[in-house]
Amino acid sequence: MLPAPSVLLERMVQRIGGDHTPAFRVQFSDGRSVTHGQGEEAFALVFHTARAERRLVTLGYSSLLESYFGGEVDIDGDLALAFRAALTQSLDLVENPLVALRNRRHEWRHSNAEPAQAKANARFHYGLGRAFYQPWLDTPSMMYTCGYWREGTRTLEEAQRNKMEHVCRKVQLAAGERFVDIGTGWGGLLFHAWEHHRAPGTGINTTTEQVEETRQEIARRGLGAHIEVIETDFRDIPGQYDKMFSIGTLEHAGRDQMDDVVRAHAQCLQPGGLGVIHFIGHVGRRETIFYIREYIFPGGWIPSLSEALDAMERHGLEVVDVENLRRHYALTLDCWAERFDRSWPAIHALDPLRFDERLRRTWRTYLWSCAELFRGARPQINLFQVTVSKGNLGAGGYPMSRAFLYPRE
């Protein structure tokens, strides 16, 4: 005879509770409670329905998050610590055949193979609008990618300025050099490169809302003669450029479109040109967490470093340098999550029907859990910056070490 769901749930609670897990409580829908650990309670899982308990037993970690999104489970207390406890015990890595089937169904429905679906996927996330993102991203660049927390960095704004300057220095961006920014967001890097390096840039973006909002900002700043944004798929980049930036684009290529997207990256560089490809990646090929694909980035896929490097080299990009900024992303996500929570009343007021409680819980989960993923003691997800050259560098042309990035004053 199979154990009752309540017995299986209690076993799962014991599994969450490892040696380094803070004290927490689980309250079941029938009123019973199970407590783990000693001392002050850091968080509590409160089940409001028996259905949520059954789904957790059947589908595991992903279903617990879905029940939280829908209000059938509350996570009271420190949400970051709750995710830290779960990730420490590798609950996110437990293979579940039913969740694997759901992931395959998601790929069938949301594959980025067709540009129209890729555009719809991008708009699902980035099309929420500038007013939604502005309260919790940095001001004024609104960079929605990992910052660079050099020693002494104190704020998110500093970290994002550092990141933009870091990649500009890696490609040795010079005045008058034309560059392409693949993905581009709200144009933060385009503006930085012009203001600090006098380099004219072209942004590539498939999200209609971001393109329109960035064009408005270009016009407001009177920079239309130096900066432009083209609305097109990442596989159809027009022209060739002296330098190339791809900051957070490969994750949107999709499970089977990596080759096409990297080919487009290579084709848009002039021979001898330099680029930085900055992306979230695994070490080793593994499934992307289902709830991230289903509720946050439809069609998205986190590639492995090896398959990304292989595609780059097959399409004529020499890999010059690889830097892992995993720990930097934990700090960036901490800032986003804290600002999101603090700004929620203003975000909700923008459109109470669209920005409702379900969306708040879904995005809190995404931001806080990803911070813990990047912080984890057992790294499984990383942030890579790969510097590439179009063609072989040979004996000269590029510095032999990273010392040129920050010479002593």
N, C-alpha and C positions, 0 to 999 in steps of 0.2 A: 504494500500500500504506500502511495506517495505521501510525503509529509504535508501537513496543512499549510496554506500560504503564510499564516502567521508564524509558524515554526521556521519556514524558509526565510522569512523576513528577519527574524531574530538572528538567524545565522549570518545573514548579510550584514546586519548591524555589527556583529562581532568581527566580521572581516574588515569593515571600515575602521574599527578601533585598533590601530596598531600602537606600537610602543611610543611613537612620537606624535600621536593624535591628541588634540586637546579634549577636555571633557565635553560631552555632548549628550543630548537626549533625543530619543525617537518616540513620538506619541502616535499610536495606531488609532484607526477610526473607531474602534470599540472602546476607547478610553484608556487602554493599557499603555504603559510607558516602559521603555528600556533605557537605562542610563549607562554610559561608558565613561570610565575614567574618574579621577578625583579632582576636587577643586571646583572653581567657578565654571559654570556652563558657558561655553563659547558660542554654541549655536544649538538649534533644535530643529529636527525634521518633524513636521506635524501633518499626518495624513488625515484628510477630511472624508475620504471615500474609500470603501473596500475595493472599488475598481482600480484606484491608483495603486493599491497594494498588490492586487493581482497582476497588473501590468508590469510592475517592478520585478516581480518574480519571473514573469514570462519574457520580458524584453530587456531588463537590466537598466543600466545607467541612463541610456537615452530616454527611456520612458519616464524615469524619475524627473528629468528636466522638463519633459513635455507636460507632466502633471503639474509641475510648478508653474509653467507658462499659463496653464488653464485655471489655476487657482485651486486645484484638488489637493495640492500639497503646498504648505508654507515652509520657507526656510527662514526661521527667526534668528536674529543675532548676526554674527559676523559671516557674511556670505563668502568672503575670500577664504576664511579658515575652513569653511565647509568644503569648498572645492579642494583646498590643500589636503584635507583628510582623505577625500575620495581618490585624488590623484596619487597620493603617497602609497595607497594600497592598490594602485593600478586598476581601479574599477573601470576606467575608460577604455582599457585595452582588452577586457574580457570579450572573447569572441562569442557572438550570438548569431546563430544562423538566420533567425527571423529579421534581425537588424541588417544583416548582410543582404538579404533579399530586398529589404526596403531601400538600401543604398543602390542596388542594381536597378530597381524600379525608378529611383530618382534620376539616375543617369539616362535611362531610356526617355524620360519625360523632359529633362532639362539639359541634355547634352549641348555643348557649345559648338558642335560640328557645323551648324548652320548659323550664319551671321545674324539672322533675324532673332533666333533664340538667344544667341550670345548677348545681343543688345537688350532683349527683355530681361535676361538674368542680371545684367549690370544695372539696369534701371530699377529693378526690384530693391537693390541695396542703395546705390548712390543717388537714385532719383528721389529720395526722401526730401531733398532740398537743402539749400544752404542754411536756412533758418533753423532746421533741425540739428545740423552739425555744429553750427557756429558757437553755441554756448559751451561746448565741451572740447573743442579742438583749440590749438594755439591761435593766438591773435598776433598779427593779422594774416599769416600765410595759410592757415587752415590746412596744414599738412596732415594727411590721414595715413601716415606710414611711420615706421619706427624712427624715433629720434636718436641722436648721438650724444650720449651723456659723458662727454670728456670730463676729466677730473676738474672739480670746482663748479660744474654745471648745477644750477639751483632750480631752474624752472623749465617747464615744458617749452616755453617760447625759446629759451636759450638752446635747448636740446634740438629743436627743429631747425633753428638757424645753423647750428653746428652741423647737422646732417646735410643740409643743402650745400654748405661750404665744403664739407668733407668730400662729397661726390664731385663737385666742381674741380677741386684740387686733384682728385684722382685722375681725371681726364685731362688735366692741365688746360682747362678752358681759358681761352685768350680772347681779347677784344676783337670783334669782327667775325669770329668763328660762328658758323651757323650750326645749331644743334636741334635735335628732336627730343621731345619729352613724351615718351610713350605711356599713356595713362593720364598724366598731367593733373588730375583732380581739379582743384579750383585755381590752378596756375601759380602756386606758391614758388615753385622752382623756376618757372619762366620769369617771374618778376625779380627774384633774387639774382639770377644769372645776368639779367640786363642791368640791374642797379649796381651790382658789385663787380661785374666783369665786362660789361658792355658787349655781351654776346647776344645776338638776335635769335629767338627761339620759336619753334613750331610745336604746339601741343597736339597730341593725338588722343581722342577720347570718343567712346561710343555712347556715352550717357548724355542724352539730349539736354536734360536739366542742367548738368554741370557745364556743358558747352555754352549754353545760353548765359548762365550766370557768370562764367569766366569772361565771355566776350563783353558783357556789361562792365565788368571791372577793368578790362583792358581799355575800353572806351572812356571810363571815368578817369583813368590815370593818363589818358592821352598817349598811349603807347602802341596804337594801331600800326604805326610804321615799322615797329620793331618786333612785335609779338603777335602771333596768330594761333588760333585753335581750329583744327579740322575735325569734323564729326565723321568718324569712319571706324571700321573694325580694325583691330590690332594686326590682322593679317594683310591689310591693304594700305600700308603706309606709303604715301606718295613721295617721290624724290629721294635724293641722297644728301647726307649731311656730314659735316666735319666731326661732330661728336654726337653721342647718343646716351640718353638716360632712360632706364626702364625701372621705375621705382614702384614695386608692388603690382606688376602686371602678370608675371608668369603664373601666379596662383589662379588667375582667371582664364588661362588657356583652356582648361578642362582636361579631363583624364587622357584623352586621345589626340589633343590638338597641340601638344607641346612642340612637335616638329615644325608644324606650319607657322606657329608664332615666332619661334626662334629663327626660322628661315627669314621671316620678314624683318626681324631685328638686324640680321646680318646684311640683308639687301639694302637697308636704308643708310648704311654707313659707307662713306667714301673709302677707297683703298687706303690703308694706313691709319684710318680713323680709330679713335678710342671711345669706349663706352663703359658704363657701369650698369649691371643688371642686378637689381636688389630684390630679393624675394624670400618668402617663407618657404622653408624646405625641410624634408625629412632626411635623416641619414638612413638609407635603406628604403625600399619601396613598401608602403603600407597604406591601408585605407585611410581616407580623410574622415574625421569624426562626422557621423551621420547628421546630428542635429545642426552642425555648422552649415552643411550643404542644404539641408531642408528648410531652415528658417532664417539663415543669415546670408549666405553666399550661394544661391542656387547655381548648379553647374560648376562650381569651383572645385579645384583639386590641388592639394599640396604635393608638389613633385618631390622626388628624391634629388639630392645634390648630384648623384652620379648620372642620372638620366638627363638632368639639365646640362651638365658639363659635356656629356656625350653629344647632345644636340648642338651645342655651341661649336664644338670642334668640327663636327661633320659639316657645318655650314660656313666654315671658313673663319671662325672667330678664335683667335689664340687666347687662351686663358692666361692672363698676366698675374692676377692676384686673387685670392679668396679670403675674405674676412668674415668672421662669424660674430654678429652683434646680438646674439640671443638674449643676454642679460639686459641689454639696452631696451629690448622690447618689453620686458617685464615692468621696467620703470615707466615707460611710455604708457602702457595700458593701465597702470595704477593711476596715473594722472587722468586719463580719459574716464575711467570708471568713477573716480571720486567726483570729477566735474559733472559727469552725466547724472549721478545721484543728486548732487547739489542743485543742478539746473532743471531737474525733472518738472517741477511745477510750471516753469516758464515754457518748457517744451510741450507739455500736456495742453497748456492754454492755446498753443498755436492752432490745434485742431483736435479737440477732445475725442472725436470719433476715430480718427486715424491714429493718433498717438495715445492709445488707451493703456489700461493696466496690463493687458497681455503683452503689448509691445514693450512696455517698461521692463517686465520680468524677463522677456526674451533677450533684450539687449543688455540688461544687467548680467545675466548669465554669460553671454558672449564675452563681455569685457572683463569681468572678474575671473572667469574660468581660464580665459586665454592668458591673463597675467600670471596665473599660477602654473599654467603649462610651460611658459617660457622661464619661469623661476625654478621649476622643479629640480629636485635632487637627482632624478634620472632623466636627463635631457632626451626628449623624443622629437622636439620641434625646434627649429633654429631660424635665424634670420641671416641669410648670406648676402654679402655684397661681392659680386664677381666683376673684376675689371677685365675687359677684353680689348683686343686689337683686331682690326679687320686685316687679316694677313699676318705673316710671321714678322715679329719685331727684329729678328736677327741680332746683331751685336750692339746696336745703338738705338738711340731715339727715346728710350724711356729709362728713368732712374732705376738703379739696381736695388734700391731698398725703399722703405716707406719714409725714410728720414726727410725727404723733400716736402712731405705734407705739412709738417709743422717745424720748420727750422727755428733754432733758438734766436730770439731777438737780441 
